[in-house]
Amino acid sequence: MGNGPDSGGLGAGKVGLILAALALVTTALQVRGLLRLRKWAGRVGDRRFWRFAQGIAWKFVPAALLVGSQPLVTLFAGRVFSYPQLFWAMPDVVSWLILAAVLGGAAGTAHVLIVARRIVSRRRSEAEGRRSPPETRASGRVPM
């Protein structure tokens, strides 16, 4: 009786469900990535860092969006909001970004540390190879 026809657009309830689904998918994918770090570390091997840089940088995009959300809203809305005001205005969006930033930051940091450890160990082994006598490098044994 008092209900008007549904406009068919996205309402607050539908947007909330979409963002909740995004949060679940984000959590599942990031946790899966964290659980597969050992396998990823095994694939790193002797490959160059630049081959992994784009994938590692992608992990930090949610953190950049979270930090840049205030300037972006200021640019598009023409009004200045503080971070707490943004959270209270868009709690689902900010919560999703916080979740993605924390999990992505953890995964990205772990990837950076794995690659850095490989680079350091590679440089150490190269430096040790230059210092050892030629017969030690060829046979792998110390001469007696």
N, C-alpha and C positions, 0 to 999 in steps of 0.2 A: 504494500500500500504506500508507504512512505519512501520506498527505495527507488532511486532513479535507475535508468538503464546503465549497464556497465559500459564504459567507454572503450574497453578493449586494450587500453594502454598499459604501460608498466606502472603499477602502483608501488607504494612503499613496501608492502608485503612481498611482492614478487622480486623487487630489487634486493630485499633482505635475504630471501631464499637463494637468489643467484650468488650473492656475496658469501653466504654460508657455504654453498657448494664450492665456490672458488677457494675458500679457506680450507675446506676438507681436502680438495685436490692438491692445493699448495703444500699442506702438511704431509700428505701421503708421498708426494714426489720428493720433497726435501728430506724426509726421514729415510726414504728408500735410497736416496743419494748418499746420505750419511752412513747407512748400513753397508753400502757397496764401496766404501773408501779403499779398503784393502785391494779389491779387484782393480779399481781405478789406478791405485799406486803401482800395481804390477804392470799395467799397460803403459805407464809413463816411460819406463825404461830409459833409453838414451835419447829420446826425442827432444827436440829443441823446445824451449819454453814458449816461444811465440805460437806454437801449434795449439797450446792450451790456453793462451791468454784470453781469447774471446769467450770461451766457456767459463773461465774463472771470473772474468769481469761481469758476465751475465748474472752471476750469483749475487752481486752487490747492487743490482738495479733496484730492487725493492727498498733497500736502505736509502739509496739516492732519491727515490720518489718520496719516501717518508720525510727526509730532510728538506726536499724541495717542494713539499706540498704547500707550505705556507706562502712562499713566493709565487707559486703557480696560481693559488687561489686569489692572491692579491692582484696578480696580473689580469686574470679573467673576470673577477668579480668587481674589481675597482675599489675594494675595501680591504683593510688590513685586519686579519684575525690572528690571535695567538694560537699556539699549538693546543692548549686546553680547550679553547673555543672551537677549534676544528674537530677535536675529539668529540665534544658534546654535540656538534652539529652533524657529524658523520661518523658515529661510533663504529659502524660496521666496516666502513672503508678503512678507517685508521687502524682498527684492530687487525684487519687482514694485512695491511701493510706492515704493522709491527710484527706480526707472526712471520710473515715472509722475510722481513729484514733480519730477524733474529736467526731463523733457520738457514736462510741464504748466507748470512754473514758467517755463521759457524761452518757451513760447508765450504764457502769460499776461502775462509782462513785456513781450513784444513788442507784444501787443495794447494794453496800458496805454500804452506809449510812443507807439504810432500815434495813439491817441485823444488823448493829451495834446498831441502835436504839432499835431493838427487844431484843438484848442481854442485853443492859443496862437496859431496862425496866423489863426484866425477873429477872435480878440480884437484882434490887431494890425491886421487889415484893417478892422475896425470902427472902431478908434481912428484910423487914417489917414483913413478916410472922413469922420469928424467934423472932422478938422483941415483938410481941403482945402476950397477955395472951392466954392460951389455949381456954378459952370459947369464946373469940373474934374470933379466927380462925375457930372454929366449927360452930358458928351461923352466923358469918359475921356482928354481931352487937356489939356495945360497951356496956358492962355491966353497969347498973346503981346502 
